[in-house]
Amino acid sequence: MSQNIIDTVQLQEVDDALIQLFDLTLPNGTKVYLTNGMDNTQNIYFSDKTGSTLNEYVSVPIQIEGIEFNGDGASPRPSLKVANIVVLTRSLSNDGDGTSDEEIFRDILEDEGIISNDDILGSYITCRATLFKHTQKVGDSARTPIEFSPQSYILDRVAGEDQLMVDFELASPIDVESIKLPNRT
């Protein structure tokens, strides 16, 4: 599998872009799919890891920093900076792009009982990356995704927030107390 990724990267075209995708599993199990959207407002479609479902990744201001691969010392504590959806969805209405993403976010947050960013803590986020040429379009059939190795984290604490953005500190699932992994506590 890793050789396929290396081959894919080596064949990367100059005008192909790296796309970051974020699968957010809220505390009650609802999944939300977000993307940084390559500096535009287009949503991106990409298959789940099994290749059986095509998910729509909503384009929002989002970025992750501090991901490290280190075998020594403590696990890295990356930072996820994302639009303050909890505050923004209170005043947004459908932007007329053919989808009602904003209204859907508002409904999801209300159904989950999320009224502040602290209510999102404990959610799992999986950071995925692929090349733009491997994304799909609405109406395409799902297929096995071609992507780099995903990284999973837990939203551990709110490091800072304002009306537009919120900064979450992430933790490895292994570092969080009372989290059970197969055969480990």
N, C-alpha and C positions, 0 to 999 in steps of 0.2 A: 504494500500500500504506500509506504513512504517513497519508494522509487517512482510511483505514479505522480506523486506531488512534486518531486524534484523535476521530473520530465515536464510537467505542466508549467512550472515556474520558468524553466529554461526556454520554453516555447512562448513565453509571455511577449505580447506585442508591445511596442512603445506606447500605443494609445489605449492599452487596456488598463483598467483601474482595479485596485484592491478594494473590495467591499467588506465592511464590517457589519455583521448581523448579530442581534442580541435577542435571545429567547429568554424572556422573563417569566418565571413561574411565581405567581403571587401566593401569599400564605395559605389561601383556601384552595389552591390548585389551578386557578384560571391562568392560562398562558396568554402573554402579550408579546407580539413580535415587532421589534424596532430595528431601524437601520440609520446609519449616519447619512445615507442618501447621496453620497458623492457631491456634496455642495449644491444639490438641487432638491426639488420638492417631490420628485417621483417616487412612488412606492416601488418596492422590489419584490419579486416573487421567487421563492426558493423552496426546494423540497425539504421535508424533515429528514432526519438521519437514516430512516429506513427506505426512503424513496417512495412512500405510499401516499403522502399528503403534500399538496402544494400550499404553502403558507404565504400570506401577504405581510411583508415587513413594512411598517409605516415609517416614513421618513420624518425624523425629528432631530433636533440638535442633540447629539450624544457623542461622547468620546470616552475612551478608557486609557489610562496612563499607568505606568509602573508595573506592567507585566514583566516578570523576570523568570528565567529558568536557571535555578541555582540549587545545587545539591548540598550546600553548606549553610548552616545557621537557620534562622527563622524563615518561615515562608513569607513571600512578598505580600504586601497589603496594597493592592492596586486601588486606584481612585476612579470612580465612574461619575462623570459629570453629564447630566441630562436635563432637558427642559423640565421645569417644575410643572409636570402634568397635573398634579393634584390641584394646584392653584389655577393654572391656565384653563383647564376644562370647565371651570365654574363660569367663565365668561365667553368661551368659544362657541361658535355655531358652525354648521356645515359650511365649508369654504367653496362648495359648488364644483369640486373636481370630479364628480361622478361617484364618489364614495363618501360615506358619512363617518369617517374615522374619528372626528372630534366627538360626535355624539356617542359613538360606540365606547370611546374611552370614558366618557362621563358615566355611561350606564355600567361599565365594568367596575369602576371605582365605587359607585353607589351600591352595587350588588355585593361587593366584597367588604363594604363597611369602611372603606379607606377615606378618611377625612383629613389626614395629615401625612407627611412623608415618613414619620415615625411608624405609621401603620404598615408601611411596605417592608420594614426591616424584617429580616429572616427569610425574605424571598430568595429564590435561587436564580442566578443569571448565568446563561451559557453564552460565551462570546465565540462567534464563528466568523471565519474569514474565507472569502473566495474571490475569484476574479470576475469582473463584470460579465465577461463572455459566458460564464457558467450559470448566470441567473436566468430566469424564465419570464414569460409574459403571462398576463391574465388569460385564462383559457387553455394554457398548455397542460399537458398531462404531467403528473409528478414523475420524477425519475431519480435514480440514485444520485445524490449530490456529489460534486467534486469540490472538495474544500480542504483547507488546512486543518490541523488537529484543533478541535475545540477546547476551550478552557472554561471550567465551571467555578463559580464563586457564590458566596452568600452575601447579601447586603447586610453589613454588620452594624454600621452606625452612620448617622447623618453628620458629615464633617462640616457642612456649611450649606446655607440656602438663602435665596432671596426670591423676589417675585417671579423671576424668569428662569433661574437655574437652581439645581440642587446637586450637591457633591456628596456622593456616598463613598465610605471606605468599605472595601470588599475584604472578605476573608476566605481562605481555603476551607472547604467543608470539614477537613480534618482538624483544623484549628479551633473550631467552635465547640464549646462545651455542650454536652447532652445531645450531640448529633451522633446517630448510630450509622456506621457503615457496615457492610457485610462482614461478619466475624470480628468486628472491633467495636469498642465503645469509646 
